[in-house]
């Protein structure tokens, strides 16, 4: 059997390790070229002419530095892609309509086997059509998000509508120290430590918030520049952030994202 190469774009170490182990079992002729953890790292890989071109890419939709769709803004990827996702229902509907393969997390052996078998059966023309479907999906998702994520405006100041008991109130982004997701709920946390449930995903917030003021630290947090108190060097060349408000858990910046975070701090004048 002819050996083929695979590139994995996944920022969760456990998920990447699991996928590699499954590939060894269900597709031993497939060689994993690399595991990339971020949009920035993926763009750098595809822009580097020395990087080997994979036959197939497994790509997580949600990475620590944003949606992986943003990779396609920077580079032209011509190889088939199998997306993985934990929950994004609108994307799953689009995949089904366009007959594009996806794998729902947690990744299971049967799902990977089915995806590999489908890929192995693709002819050259079908592979091109497959990529055209991906491009259509990305355009559709972006159009939906542009129509949906614009924040409300009140007195020329951007606000979001948040839930407070039985009320819905406007909350200015100037009052938000960080946005946090847990148990499939997103909260806006103010400088006085109050938590407000907000009807947005972190991905939609990341697209709408001013980049100079807010940074997507990881899967759980988007932080405000004004809230950063100090930074601790963490294990494995990572960073641990301390904010001026109490945190529900540590905020860790991955090694791959440290340069981007430092650049953001310097650019924003922190």
C-alpha positions in Angstrom: 0.0 0.0 0.0 1.3 3.4 -1.0 2.3 5.6 2.0 0.5 8.9 2.4 1.2 11.8 4.6 -1.0 13.6 7.1 -0.8 17.0 8.8 -2.7 17.5 12.0 -3.8 21.0 13.1 -5.0 20.6 16.7 -4.2 22.6 19.8 -5.4 20.1 22.4 -2.5 17.8 23.1 -4.7 14.9 24.3 -6.8 15.1 21.1 -3.7 15.2 18.9 -2.2 12.2 20.7 -5.4 10.3 20.4 -5.8 11.0 16.7 -2.2 9.9 16.0 -2.8 6.6 17.9 -6.0 6.0 16.0 -4.3 6.7 12.7 -1.5 4.2 13.6 -4.2 1.5 14.1 -6.7 2.2 11.2 -4.2 3.6 8.6 -0.7 2.4 9.3 0.5 3.5 5.8 -0.3 7.1 6.7 2.7 9.1 8.1 2.0 12.1 10.4 4.2 14.9 9.2 3.6 17.3 12.1 1.1 18.5 14.7 0.5 22.3 14.5 -1.2 24.1 17.3 -2.3 27.5 16.0 -3.4 29.5 13.0 0.0 31.3 13.0 2.0 28.1 13.1 -0.2 26.6 10.3 0.2 29.6 8.0 4.0 29.5 8.6 4.1 25.8 7.7 2.2 26.3 4.4 4.1 29.4 3.4 7.5 27.6 3.9 8.5 26.1 0.6 10.6 23.6 2.5 7.6 22.1 4.3 6.5 18.8 2.8 3.0 18.9 1.3 0.6 16.5 3.0 -1.9 14.3 1.2 -4.5 15.0 3.8 -5.1 17.5 6.7 -7.0 16.9 9.9 -8.0 20.4 11.1 -9.7 21.4 14.3 -12.2 24.2 13.7 -11.5 26.0 17.0 -7.9 26.8 17.8 -6.5 28.8 20.6 -5.9 31.8 18.4 -9.3 31.7 16.6 -11.2 29.7 14.0 -9.0 27.7 11.7 -11.0 29.1 8.7 -8.7 32.1 9.1 -5.8 30.0 7.8 -7.4 30.1 4.4 -7.2 33.9 4.4 -3.4 33.7 4.3 -2.6 30.5 2.4 -4.1 28.5 -0.5 -4.5 24.9 0.7 -5.1 22.5 -2.2 -5.2 19.2 -0.4 -8.4 17.6 1.1 -9.2 18.5 4.7 -11.2 16.6 7.3 -12.4 19.0 10.0 -12.9 18.1 13.6 -15.1 20.0 16.0 -16.5 19.7 19.5 -19.9 21.4 19.2 -20.3 23.8 16.3 -23.8 22.9 15.1 -24.0 25.5 12.3 -20.8 24.2 10.8 -22.0 20.6 11.1 -25.1 21.5 9.2 -23.0 23.1 6.5 -20.8 20.0 6.3 -23.8 17.7 5.8 -25.3 19.9 3.1 -22.0 20.0 1.2 -21.2 16.4 1.8 -17.8 17.4 3.4 -16.4 15.0 6.0 -16.1 16.1 9.6 -15.4 14.2 12.8 -17.2 15.2 16.0 -15.1 15.2 19.2 -14.2 13.1 21.1 -12.6 11.5 18.1 -13.5 7.8 17.7 -11.7 5.1 15.8 -14.7 4.2 13.6 -15.1 7.9 12.6 -11.5 8.2 11.5 -11.6 4.8 9.6 -14.7 6.0 7.7 -13.1 9.4 6.9 -9.9 7.7 5.7 -11.9 5.2 3.5 -13.8 8.1 1.9 -10.6 10.0 1.2 -8.9 6.9 -0.3 -11.8 6.6 -2.7 -11.6 10.2 -4.0 -10.5 10.6 -7.6 -8.6 13.7 -8.7 -11.7 15.4 -9.9 -13.7 14.5 -6.8 -10.8 15.9 -4.7 -11.0 19.2 -6.5 -14.8 19.3 -6.0 -14.2 18.5 -2.3 -12.0 21.5 -1.9 -14.5 23.7 -3.7 -17.1 22.6 -1.1 -14.7 23.7 1.6 -14.4 27.1 0.1 -18.1 27.4 -0.2 -18.5 26.4 3.5 -16.0 29.1 4.6 -17.7 31.8 2.6 -21.1 30.8 4.1 -19.8 30.7 7.6 -18.2 34.1 7.3 -21.4 35.6 5.9 -23.4 34.2 8.7 -21.0 35.5 11.3 -20.8 39.0 9.8 -24.5 39.3 10.0 -24.7 37.9 13.5 -21.8 39.1 15.6 -22.0 42.9 15.3 -22.5 44.3 18.8 -25.3 46.6 19.7 -24.6 50.4 19.8 -25.9 52.7 22.4 -24.8 56.4 22.7 -22.0 55.6 20.3 -20.5 53.0 22.7 -20.5 49.3 21.9 -22.4 47.2 24.3 -23.5 43.5 24.5 -26.8 42.3 25.9 -26.2 40.1 28.9 -28.5 38.1 31.3 -28.9 39.1 34.9 -31.4 36.9 36.7 -34.7 37.6 34.8 -33.5 40.7 33.0 -31.4 41.4 30.0 -29.2 44.5 30.4 -26.6 46.3 28.1 -23.0 45.8 29.2 -20.2 48.0 27.8 -17.1 46.2 26.7 -15.1 48.9 28.7 -16.5 47.2 31.9 -15.4 43.7 30.9 -12.1 42.3 32.3 -12.4 38.9 30.5 -14.8 36.6 28.7 -14.8 33.0 29.9 -16.4 29.8 28.6 -17.3 26.8 30.8 -20.0 24.1 30.6 -21.0 25.4 27.1 -21.8 28.9 28.5 -20.0 32.1 27.9 -19.7 34.7 30.6 -18.6 38.3 30.5 -16.8 39.1 33.8 -16.5 42.7 34.9 -13.8 44.4 36.9 -15.9 44.2 40.0 -16.0 40.4 39.6 -19.6 40.0 38.4 -20.4 37.3 36.0 -23.0 37.8 33.2 -24.1 35.1 30.8 -23.7 36.3 27.2 -25.4 34.8 24.2 -22.3 34.6 22.1 -19.5 32.1 21.4 -15.9 33.1 22.1 -15.3 32.8 18.4 -17.9 35.4 17.5 -16.7 37.7 20.3 -13.1 37.4 19.0 -14.3 38.4 15.5 -16.2 41.5 16.8 -14.0 42.8 19.7 -11.3 45.4 19.0 -8.1 43.4 18.6 -6.0 46.1 20.2 -8.0 45.8 23.5 -8.8 42.1 23.7 -6.8 39.0 23.1 -7.9 35.3 22.8 -5.6 33.8 25.3 -6.8 30.1 24.9 -9.9 28.1 24.5 -11.4 29.4 27.7 -10.5 33.1 27.8 -10.5 36.4 25.9 -8.8 39.0 28.1 -8.8 42.7 28.2 -5.5 44.5 28.0 -6.4 46.8 30.9 -7.0 43.7 33.1 -3.5 42.3 32.7 -1.7 42.7 36.0 1.5 40.7 35.5 2.9 37.6 33.8 4.7 34.6 35.1 7.0 32.4 33.1 5.4 28.9 33.2 6.7 25.4 32.4 7.6 24.6 28.8 8.2 28.2 27.8 4.6 29.0 28.4 3.2 32.0 30.2 0.7 32.3 33.1 -1.3 35.5 33.2 -2.5 37.3 36.3 -5.3 39.7 36.0 -6.5 42.4 38.3 -9.6 40.3 39.1 -10.1 36.8 40.5 -9.9 34.0 38.0 -11.9 30.8 37.8 -8.7 29.0 36.6 -5.2 29.7 35.4 -4.8 31.5 32.1 -2.0 29.8 30.2 -0.5 31.1 27.0 0.9 28.2 24.9 4.5 28.3 23.7 3.4 28.7 20.1 1.4 31.8 21.0 3.8 33.6 23.3 5.3 35.7 20.5 1.9 36.8 19.3 0.9 37.7 22.9 4.0 39.7 23.5 3.5 41.6 20.3 -0.1 42.4 21.3 1.0 43.7 24.6 3.7 45.9 23.1 1.4 47.2 20.3 -1.4 48.0 22.8 1.0 49.9 25.0 0.6 47.7 28.1 
